[in-house]
């Protein structure tokens, strides 16, 4: 993996995340990480259970104080 592809953070199952602004459809929507490969990609799901695969570098960790 090249340095350009290195994620800023590693995400684990159960982490709450937001898509970075350039990727989000609904501003500020929070997702839960599931099926993380703990290297570079994971499945994220919204509160209705809909989800999709994404790369870690497309995500920001949700600040726990925003809950």
Beta strands, then each sheet from edge to edge (+ up, - down):
strand 1: 16-19
strand 2: 30-34
strand 3: 41-45
strand 4: 51-55
strand 5: 59-61
sheet 1: 4+ 3- 2+ 1- 5+
end
